[in-house]
Each structure stands twice: as structure tokens, then as C-alpha cells.
Amino acid sequence: MKLLLDFLPLILFFGSYQYAKSHAAWAAAFTTEHFGFMVSGGVVGTDEGPVMLATLVVMVATIAQVLVLKLMRRKIDLILWISLVLVVTLGALTVWFHNKTFIMWKPTGLYWAMALTFWGSQAFFRKNLIQSMLGNELPLPAAVWATLNRAWIVFFGGMGVLNLIVAYNTDEATWVSFKAYGATGLILLFTLAQGVYLAKHLPPEPEEGGKP
């Protein structure tokens, strides 16, 4: 259930964009009719209709995601709070100014915020967030946890830069596909690589009888 909630805003953003892209005139008319009060000038053009509608959908989906977790009395992770602030703020700017650049910065803002969180927790509070999340389950040396923390900082920093490269050097549809597939795939691959690295440093399990 939580996994579905985590990916629901992304799925809805991609799905609504693809549908609106194939029905651009409808998307522009629908957004103008129902959300024109949120748009400077009150009218959404055909070319900007798909990304405007998808932005509104992801804003509603992210707000709903937080509300559902609250109603279920589930813990809301820091990354979701950051995502909520960014998607509402940058999404509103995208809609009002008819400018997709704001929502395209949202993934970069989220990645860089996470990189700063991992770095700041270690630099100022001597707290390794990766170790805090996994340390009770995985007995590893401090040096390994420090390496993992640095790796996530570099990864998130690089993902933020990569998102901007795609956003500014490709067309809108390519960026949407990268956001849905490319970025998700890279995060999955990095997580798998982290698992391989961790496995190499885990102490060997004792054999039966307590003998190593």
C-alpha cells in the first residue's frame, strides 16, 4: 500500500501528461474552464495544456498522498514533506506563469535537498542518516556507513544536475519520460549497487553449532 502511495503522484503525472498530449485541445479547454482562476490571463494554450494539466494533477495527488498517510496515522517521511512543498510551490508558479520551467526544477530541488540533508546531518549533528535507517539490521563498520553516506550525497547531487541537463537540452515529452523511467531506473540501479556493496562488507554468518 505504501509503495503504491509513494509512486502514485509520479504515475498520475506521467499518465495525465500522455493522455493530455494526445488530446491537447481538450486539455487546454478543460484546464481553462476549471482552473482558469489559477492562471495568469485565465486562458491555457493548446501547446502548454498537457504539462499544465499534469502539473495540477501531481499537485492534487501529492496533497492527497499526505492527507491519506495522516488519516492512516502513518509516519510521513522527510522526503515527502520536501516533495510536497516543492510540488505545490513550483507547480503553482508553473500554472500561474504558464512556464513549465518551474515544475521541471522540482526533481532537482528534491534531489539537492536530500543531498544537503545527508551532508548537513553528518557535518553538523554527527548523524549518519543511512546508518540510522539500516544500522539496527546491518552490523557494519563506521567507515562503510560513511562511504555510503558520501555516495548518496554525490548521487543525489548528480541526479539534480542530470535532471537539468535533460530539461534544458531535450523537448518536454523527453523530459517527462526521463522523469518517469530514466530517473526511477537510475535510483533503482544505484540502490541495487548499494546492496551489493553492503553484502561485501557484512560479517559472515556463523555456521550451525556456533562455529564460524
QUICOR-V540796 format. One line per field, one symbol per residue. ss: DSSP state (A for helix, B for strand, O for the rest). phi: phi as a letter, one per 40 degrees, with the letter a starting at -180 (. if undefined). psi: psi as a letter, one per 40 degrees, with the letter a starting at -180 (. if undefined). A space follows every 50 residues. Layout:
ss = ???
phi = ???
psi = ???
//
This chain:
ss = OAAAAAAAAAAAAAAAAAAAAAOAAAAAAAAAAAAAAAOOOOOOOAAAAA AAAAAAAAAAAAAAAAAAAAAOOOOOOAAAAAAAAAAAAAAAAAAAAOOO AAAAOAAAAAAAAAAAAAAAAAAAAOOOAAAAAAOOOOOOOAAAAAAAAA AAAAAAAAAAAAAAAAAAAOOAAAAAAAAAAAAAAAAAAAAAAAAAAAAA AOOOOOOOOOOO
phi = .ccccccddcccccccccccccbcccdcccccccbdccbcggbbccccdd ccccccccccccccdcccccccfccccdcccccccccccccccccccfbc dccccddcdccccccccccccccbbfbccccccbcccbcbcdcccccccc ccccccccccccdcccccbbcdccccccccbccccccccccccccccccc bccccccdggcc
psi = ddddddeddddddddddddddefdddddddddddedeehheehhiddedd dddddddddddddddddddddefihhidddddddddddddddddddefhe ddddedddddddddddddddddddefhhdddddedddhhiiddddddddd dddddddddddddddddeeiiddddddddddddddddddddddddddddd eiiiiiiheeh.
//
